[in-house]
Each structure stands twice: as structure tokens, then as C-alpha cells.
């Protein structure tokens, strides 16, 4: 399972999102810190879930980062997050 699949699986299991998109953006960071040949280091995540309702942006991001501790240890370098609640 590659890093994108791992991120998808963990976020799906943890948050049962209404919408989830994970894009490997590693190539755009070639030559920058944390980049490795072959990618799997920089990702853009868009997620919409009930779990984020009523939480601050920082609290939302902390929840996500907590779920991906092992991925960061295994080479995930950067995560750009777009977190959406399900309440208007």
C-alpha cells in the first residue's frame, strides 16, 4: 500500500468523511526540503466530516495529524489540509 492509500484508509476509518480527496503533490516540491525521488512525501488533503463540527482549525488539524503519526514517521513530510465541517 503506498502512502496515498495509507492516508486515505486511515482518514476514512477515523472520520467516516462525507468527502475525502488525497492528492500526491510531491513532484511540485522537487528540490525542496523533504522531497524524495518517487514522491509520497507531500500531500494535499480535502476532507469533510461531522467529526470536525464545532472544532477550531487547529483542533481539526491536530486530530488529523494524530491519525497519521506513523505515516509521518515513515516519510510523509508535508500535509496541506482543507478541512470542512458538515454544518453550515
C-alpha positions, -999 to 999 in steps of 0.1 A, spaced: 0 0 0 15 34 -10 14 65 12 -17 79 -5 -36 47 1 -25 46 37 -36 82 43 -70 75 26 -76 43 46 -67 59 80 -87 91 74 -117 71 62 -116 48 92 -111 76 117 -136 102 105 -161 84 82 -160 115 59 -187 127 36 -160 137 12 -123 128 10 -96 136 -16 -59 129 -12 -35 142 -39 2 134 -40 18 168 -47 53 157 -42 66 165 -77 58 201 -72 83 201 -43 112 187 -62 144 203 -49 128 214 -17 132 200 18 117 166 24 114 157 -13 124 122 -22 126 106 -57 94 87 -63 71 110 -44 50 100 -14 62 129 7 39 159 1 1 156 0 -30 178 -3 -60 166 17 -95 178 14 -119 163 39 -154 169 51 -167 152 82 -191 155 112 -161 150 135 -148 185 127 -181 203 136 -175 228 164 -137 225 164 -112 252 158 -90 248 127 -60 239 149 -81 212 167 -92 198 134 -56 196 121 -44 180 154 -70 153 150 -58 145 115 -21 146 124 -27 123 153 -42 97 129 -12 100 106 17 97 132 31 65 116 29 80 81 50 110 92 75 86 108 76 66 76 85 96 53 54 118 50 69 153 50 41 178 44 4 177 45 -17 206 32 -52 204 47 -86 217 36 -110 207 64 -147 212 61 -175 207 86 -209 193 77 -227 222 95 -233 255 77 
